Amino acid sequence: MRIKKYKVYPDSCILISWITGEERINHEMDGVRDFFDKVERGDATLIVLRNTMFEEVQLRTPESAEKFRLLMARKGVELPSLDLRVERLASELRDYYSQHGSKQLHLKDSLHLAAAIHYKVDAFYTFDNGSKGGISLLSLNGNVAGYPLLVCKPPFTQSRIF
């Protein structure tokens, strides 16, 4: 019997924070490190759209570019290409929030969320609280335009603190 791996779609802010070694409050980076440790051990699968990721990740140094390249070559990383089904779902999500919300869903956010829904991930990890003017992705936890999706910050184990 094959055991199902935990599938996660990390928002670009999660990947960027890990690649650049960003410091964050409230042990948020511990959750990021826990997630990437799980991918490394084969306990989790990272899924991210190939087309959007390479545009969004700003590789500031040769070291971060190499770290990103090595991450993308890992066994537990899936890089599907953007396809028509994901684009249609992203358009549906943007339309829904333009009709039902006071803030717009940014194009890249809609593509990431649509891919997460389409590929049936177990969780969508993000730090996006809407501080850049769009919808807070964290506020969509459990219900993304009628689609069930766990949207949260990467959880961490208490043992990492000590």
PyMOL commands that set and color helices and strands:
alter all, ss='L'
color gray80, all
select helices_A, chain A and resi 12-20+28-41+50-56+62-72+84-100+107-118+137-140+158-160
alter helices_A, ss='H'
color red, helices_A
select strands_A, chain A and resi 6-10+44-47+77-78+123-125+151-152
alter strands_A, ss='S'
color yellow, strands_A
deselect
rebuild
show_as cartoon
